[in-house]
Amino acid sequence: MRIQLLTLLATAVTSAWAGGVRIEKDAAYLPPDRTEKADLYFPEKLAANVKAPALLWIHGGGWTSGDKGQKRELNIGNNCAANGYVVMSINYLLQQKGAPPVWPQNLYDCKTAVRWLRANADRLHIDPDRIAVAGGSAGGHLASMVALTRPEDGLDPQGPYGEYSCAVRCGLDFYGPTDLGAMNNYLEMLGKPRSKDPAIYSKASPITYARKNSPPLLILHGTADKTVNITQSEALETALKNAGAVVGFERVLDAPHTFDLQPKQKDLRPVVFAFLDKYMPATNVIK
């Protein structure tokens, strides 16, 4: 309780309405010594005494760049809030050139965000049992890791908010890497080449954690992606299906690597909200 109160007091936010969505910027969800913050998106018309489902969004950028305020992130946040979801779009620890490896702290930050949502569920008017995670590219990788890993995998942070679960109801992976060892021989965020430490590449790969009782996952990937080959997503889909898990795959014909919910190739909002509404419906919005 004391940690939660301190976090709320330390949260310096600005709030504004835009297109029926209220946005709170720069909420502090990490310890005071961390500069990374979160933006919160709230639906305008919420039914009284009904808790909203929440969505954690994780930006991409190759684990080295990106920001919660980019165009894609704004599109995701505004669209999801307009459809009844409280959205938390986060910045997290990024890999700097020559700096120590950020893995697994970048994943810890994402899992801490899930815990923060639960710790602040009353203030945010959300249902702590209906939290989803989603992300694009490197954020898609991290979102899949949040969704698919369990406490016994050794990738849950000790704190803060260690009394809360990191588990989510479902996940969405927008064109994220799923098998790091098959993708690259050296990722700076892991600090070692695959040839010298294949185990760390396996431990950091979502495909390693494809299990029967995994949360439902929706994968979205463009067929013209030249940054993360669509075979990465196909491999995760196959692994989850073989394990008996629930998985959907939306192939976006001719779409490149980075897209939001409204690429020119196809409006993805019906697909995404059909998936979210199936597993954690937004019954809180006044039509």
LINCORPE-V300403 format. One record per residue. RES is the residue in one letter. PHI is phi in whole degrees, 0 to 359 (* if undefined). Layout:
res=RES phi=PHI
res=RES phi=PHI
This chain:
res=M phi=*
res=R phi=295
res=I phi=298
res=Q phi=299
res=L phi=296
res=L phi=297
res=T phi=297
res=L phi=295
res=L phi=293
res=A phi=277
res=T phi=280
res=A phi=265
res=V phi=238
res=T phi=246
res=S phi=239
res=A phi=208
res=W phi=261
res=A phi=213
res=G phi=59
res=G phi=82
res=V phi=237
res=R phi=264
res=I phi=242
res=E phi=253
res=K phi=261
res=D phi=62
res=A phi=285
res=A phi=276
res=Y phi=244
res=L phi=251
res=P phi=304
res=P phi=302
res=D phi=278
res=R phi=259
res=T phi=266
res=E phi=290
res=K phi=233
res=A phi=229
res=D phi=254
res=L phi=246
res=Y phi=244
res=F phi=238
res=P phi=297
res=E phi=285
res=K phi=256
res=L phi=251
res=A phi=292
res=A phi=293
res=N phi=62
res=V phi=239
res=K phi=281
res=A phi=273
res=P phi=285
res=A phi=237
res=L phi=231
res=L phi=269
res=W phi=250
res=I phi=240
res=H phi=289
res=G phi=261
res=G phi=133
res=G phi=66
res=W phi=65
res=T phi=240
res=S phi=210
res=G phi=105
res=D phi=201
res=K phi=295
res=G phi=261
res=Q phi=287
res=K phi=304
res=R phi=298
res=E phi=295
res=L phi=295
res=N phi=298
res=I phi=296
res=G phi=300
res=N phi=292
res=N phi=296
res=C phi=291
res=A phi=295
res=A phi=296
res=N phi=258
res=G phi=102
res=Y phi=256
res=V phi=278
res=V phi=248
res=M phi=244
res=S phi=254
res=I phi=248
res=N phi=265
res=Y phi=215
res=L phi=297
res=L phi=253
res=Q phi=284
res=Q phi=258
res=K phi=302
res=G phi=80
res=A phi=275
res=P phi=302
res=P phi=302
res=V phi=272
res=W phi=285
res=P phi=262
res=Q phi=299
res=N phi=298
res=L phi=290
res=Y phi=303
res=D phi=300
res=C phi=295
res=K phi=290
res=T phi=297
res=A phi=298
res=V phi=298
res=R phi=296
res=W phi=298
res=L phi=300
res=R phi=291
res=A phi=296
res=N phi=248
res=A phi=301
res=D phi=295
res=R phi=296
res=L phi=276
res=H phi=59
res=I phi=243
res=D phi=270
res=P phi=295
res=D phi=267
res=R phi=232
res=I phi=237
res=A phi=247
res=V phi=232
res=A phi=210
res=G phi=190
res=G phi=242
res=S phi=62
res=A phi=302
res=G phi=292
res=G phi=294
res=H phi=300
res=L phi=294
res=A phi=298
res=S phi=296
res=M phi=295
res=V phi=299
res=A phi=291
res=L phi=266
res=T phi=274
res=R phi=235
res=P phi=307
res=E phi=291
res=D phi=279
res=G phi=77
res=L phi=241
res=D phi=270
res=P phi=291
res=Q phi=292
res=G phi=193
res=P phi=282
res=Y phi=60
res=G phi=298
res=E phi=282
res=Y phi=255
res=S phi=283
res=C phi=266
res=A phi=289
res=V phi=235
res=R phi=284
res=C phi=200
res=G phi=217
res=L phi=229
res=D phi=247
res=F phi=268
res=Y phi=44
res=G phi=267
res=P phi=297
res=T phi=239
res=D phi=229
res=L phi=295
res=G phi=293
res=A phi=276
res=M phi=260
res=N phi=205
res=N phi=277
res=Y phi=214
res=L phi=243
res=E phi=299
res=M phi=295
res=L phi=267
res=G phi=81
res=K phi=217
res=P phi=287
res=R phi=302
res=S phi=297
res=K phi=262
res=D phi=212
res=P phi=297
res=A phi=296
res=I phi=290
res=Y phi=291
res=S phi=291
res=K phi=295
res=A phi=267
res=S phi=253
res=P phi=304
res=I phi=298
res=T phi=297
res=Y phi=251
res=A phi=287
res=R phi=224
res=K phi=302
res=N phi=266
res=S phi=295
res=P phi=300
res=P phi=305
res=L phi=231
res=L phi=251
res=I phi=254
res=L phi=234
res=H phi=208
res=G phi=275
res=T phi=286
res=A phi=257
res=D phi=291
res=K phi=254
res=T phi=259
res=V phi=241
res=N phi=299
res=I phi=299
res=T phi=298
res=Q phi=298
res=S phi=290
res=E phi=297
res=A phi=294
res=L phi=292
res=E phi=302
res=T phi=298
res=A phi=297
res=L phi=292
res=K phi=298
res=N phi=296
res=A phi=279
res=G phi=89
res=A phi=276
res=V phi=270
res=V phi=214
res=G phi=240
res=F phi=223
res=E phi=250
res=R phi=274
res=V phi=260
res=L phi=299
res=D phi=69
res=A phi=278
res=P phi=281
res=H phi=292
res=T phi=255
res=F phi=211
res=D phi=255
res=L phi=279
res=Q phi=227
res=P phi=292
res=K phi=295
res=Q phi=288
res=K phi=190
res=D phi=284
res=L phi=267
res=R phi=299
res=P phi=300
res=V phi=293
res=V phi=293
res=F phi=284
res=A phi=295
res=F phi=294
res=L phi=297
res=D phi=293
res=K phi=289
res=Y phi=258
res=M phi=202
res=P phi=301
res=A phi=269
res=T phi=265
res=N phi=264
res=V phi=267
res=I phi=277
res=K phi=283
